[in-house]
Amino acid sequence: MAFPGTYNINYYQGDLYEFNIYPKDSTGATFNLSGYSTKFAISTTRPAGSTTYEGLATISDNAVLCQIPGGIGKQLTPGTTYQYDVQIKKAGAGSSPDKIYTLLSGQITVTADVTRMAGD
């Protein structure tokens, strides 16, 4: 597996932002996400620190669908660069440890929301 990938995001504060991750195994085949849960953590530091926001992440058809909703996005400070990680986790059975993979990581650069000037 070639995890994690890197994807840097230029983000306007408060906008809805969505992206999909289609993980593949080392042979290039679709990675089976059955039994996995997912997490999309946005933080001012890596690893995630005290100021951490949770983006929305769901698994559907062996893809991870990620979203920064406007409500969460409004809490991100313009001029600040945030770190993020998208992880999947499958609970271990018996004495086996949990399987945790970071699929994607990167930075989110936040710009103030674009507004129109009067008369435009």
BAROKE-342532 format. One record per residue (C-alpha): x, y, z; residue in one letter. Coordinates in steps of 0.5 Angstrom, whole numbers, padded with zeros to 4 digits, always signed. Example, Ala and Ser with C-alpha at 12.3 -4.5 7.8 and 13.67 -1.06 7.14 Angstrom:
<pts>
+0025-0009+0016a;+0027-0002+0014s;
</pts>
This chain:
<pts>
+0000+0000+0000m;+0002+0007-0002a;-0001+0011+0004f;-0001+0016+0006p;-0002+0020+0000g;-0001+0028+0000t;-0006+0033-0002y;-0006+0041+0000n;-0012+0045+0000i;-0013+0052-0001n;-0020+0053+0003y;-0024+0059+0003y;-0027+0060+0010q;-0034+0058+0011g;-0034+0054+0004d;-0037+0047+0003l;-0031+0043+0001y;-0031+0036-0001e;-0026+0031-0004f;-0026+0023-0005n;-0021+0018-0003i;-0020+0011-0007y;-0015+0007-0004p;-0011+0002-0007k;-0007-0004-0005d;+0000-0005-0007s;-0002-0009-0013t;-0007-0003-0015g;-0013-0007-0013a;-0019-0003-0010t;-0017-0003-0002f;-0023-0007+0001n;-0026-0002+0007l;-0031-0007+0010s;-0031-0007+0017g;-0027+0000+0017y;-0029+0007+0020s;-0026+0013+0018t;-0024+0020+0021k;-0022+0026+0018f;-0018+0031+0023a;-0016+0038+0022i;-0011+0041+0027s;-0007+0047+0028t;-0001+0042+0029t;+0001+0035+0028r;+0000+0030+0031p;-0007+0033+0033a;-0007+0038+0038g;-0012+0041+0043s;-0015+0045+0037t;-0018+0040+0033t;-0024+0040+0028y;-0027+0034+0026e;-0029+0034+0018g;-0034+0029+0016l;-0032+0023+0013a;-0036+0017+0011t;-0034+0010+0007i;-0038+0008+0001s;-0037+0003-0004d;-0030+0003-0002n;-0028+0010-0003a;-0028+0015+0003v;-0032+0021+0002l;-0029+0027+0006c;-0032+0034+0007q;-0031+0041+0011i;-0038+0043+0012p;-0039+0051+0012g;-0040+0051+0020g;-0034+0047+0021i;-0030+0052+0016g;-0033+0058+0019k;-0029+0056+0025q;-0022+0056+0021l;-0018+0062+0022t;-0016+0066+0016p;-0008+0066+0015g;-0007+0060+0019t;-0005+0053+0016t;-0008+0047+0019y;-0005+0040+0018q;-0010+0034+0017y;-0010+0027+0017d;-0016+0022+0014v;-0015+0015+0017q;-0019+0009+0017i;-0019+0004+0023k;-0021-0003+0024k;-0022-0006+0031a;-0017-0012+0032g;-0020-0019+0034a;-0018-0023+0040g;-0010-0021+0041s;-0009-0018+0035s;-0008-0010+0035p;-0013-0005+0031d;-0011-0004+0024k;-0010+0004+0023i;-0008+0007+0016y;-0007+0014+0015t;-0010+0015+0007l;-0008+0022+0006l;-0005+0028+0010s;-0003+0035+0008g;-0004+0042+0009q;-0011+0047+0009i;-0009+0054+0008t;-0015+0058+0010v;-0017+0065+0006t;-0022+0070+0009a;-0029+0069+0005d;-0030+0073-0001v;-0035+0078-0001t;-0038+0083-0006r;-0037+0090-0005m;-0043+0095-0005a;-0044+0097-0012g;-0041+0091-0015d;
</pts>
